[in-house]
């Protein structure tokens, strides 16, 4: 039997876990929005095995999005419009600035880094779900990880393509080619 003080501490801990989940879900919506867009852009830019690996991640993100929204609602976490808006803004900014200013290989690795961030985020959400007794949420995270991690591993493995195509790896965006020659 819990005393009044330990009950209050328990409830406070649950409250903090719920606040953490809300914050993590906002970030997850932002990350998943990026996972739907950036890999497709990289795929269009490169083709070949890197494109296939990137497209598989984007397809997974798009395919699981409705379930993510349902799980967020069931967990009393926000279906984060601000997270999605921020994700879209960051995606557009990246597309207009970063992806156009760096080599193909570096842009690919930046996209992979975002995917790894998503995996780490879902691992943390699963730990918080386990700690707070949210069985359905933990189950969703486990399924998500079982599906996404092998796809991200494929993206990592496809980096070897750049070793076989070094000219494409070092390829700079067209608008920078003339400027770099003068630098």
N, C-alpha and C positions, 0 to 999 in steps of 0.2 A: 504494500500500500504506500502510495506517495503522500508525503506531507504537503501542506499548502505551499510551502516555499519551493519544494522540488517540482510541484505541479506548475507553478508559475514559471520556473526556469525551463521546464519542458515546453510549455506553450510559447515562451519567448524564443526558444530555439526553433520551433516550428515556424514561427512568424519570420524569423531571420532566413530560414531555408526557403520559405515562400518568396520573400523579397529577392533572394539570390536567384531563384528560378525565373522570376519575372525579368530580371536583368539579363540572364543568360538567354532567355527566349527572344528578347529584343535583338540580341547579338546574333542568335541563330537565324532569325528571319533575314537579317542583313546578309549573313554569310550564304544562306541558301539562295537568296536573290542573285548574288554574285555567281554562285555555282551554276545557275541556269544560264547566265549570260557569257561570262569570260571564257569558259571552255569552248563554247561555240565560236567565239571570235578567234581563238587560237586555232581551232580546227580549220576555219576558213582560211586563215593565214598560212598554214603549213601543209595540210594534206597528209596522206600516208598514215603510218602507225600512230604518230602523235595525235593526229586528228581523230582517229578511231577511239583512242583512249580518252581523249578530252570529251568527245561527244557522249560516250557512255556515262560519264559523270554528270553532264548536263541533263541527259535523259533521266537519270535517277533522281536528280534534284527536282525536275519538273514532275515526274511521276509520283513522288512522295509528298509533294507540297500540300495537297488536300488533306492527307492524313496528318501531316504536321499541324495544320490549322485545327483539325479536330482534337488532336492530342493536347494542344495548347489550351483550347477551350475547356476540355475535360479536366485539365490540371489547374484551372483557374489562373492560367498565365495569359498574358495579352497576345492576341493575334496581331502582331506588332505592325501597324501601319507606319509609325515613325521608323521602325527598323527597316521596313521594305522601302520606304521613301529614301532613307539614308543610303541603303544598299544601292538603289537605282542611281542616286546622285553620285556616289563614289564610283559606280560602274561607268557612268558617262564620263566623269572626270578622268578616270583611268584610261578609258578608250581614247579620249580626245588629247590627253597629254602623255601619260607614261607609255602606253602601248605604241604610240607613234614616235617616241623619242628613244627607244631602246632596241637592241638587237632582238631578233626572233627568239633566240635561246633564252635570253634573260627574261623576256616577257612570259615565256613558257614556264620558267622556274617561279616567277612571281605568282602565276596562276596556281601552280602546284602548292606553293606556300599557303595560299588562301584555302586550298582544299585540306591541307594538313591542319590548319587552324580550325576548320569545321569539324574534323574528326576529334581533335582535342576538346573542343567545346561540347560535343555530344557525349564524350566520355565523362566530362565533369557533370553534365546534366544527369547522366545515369547515376553517378555517385550521390548526387544530391537527392535524386528520386529514391534511391535505395535507402538513404539515411532518413528520409521523411516518410517512408512507407507508401510511396506512390508506385505501386506495382505495375499499373498499366503504362505509365510513363517510362519506367525502367525497361519494360518489355519493348516498347517502341524504340528506345535508344539502342537496345541490343540488336534488334532487327535492322535498324538503320546502319549500325556499325558493321554488321555481318554482310550487308549489301555494299556499302560505300567503301570500306577499307580495301577490299580487293580491287575496286575500280581505281582508287587513288594509287594503289601499288602498280597497276598497269600504266598509269600516267608516269610514275617514277621510272619504270622499266623502259618506257618509250623514249626517255631522254637519250638513250644510246643511239637513237636515230641521228642526233646531232653530230655524233662522232663520225658517222658514215657520210654525213652531208655538211661538212664544216662551212662550206660557202653559204648555206642557208642559215646556219647557226649565227654567223657573224653578219648576216644581212641586216642592214639598217633601213629604216623606213625611207621611202623615196624622197620625201621632202628634205631629209637631212643629208642625203648623199653629197650634194654639191657643197653644203656648208661645212661638212667635216673635211672635205678635200682642201678647203681654204684655211682651215684652222691650223 
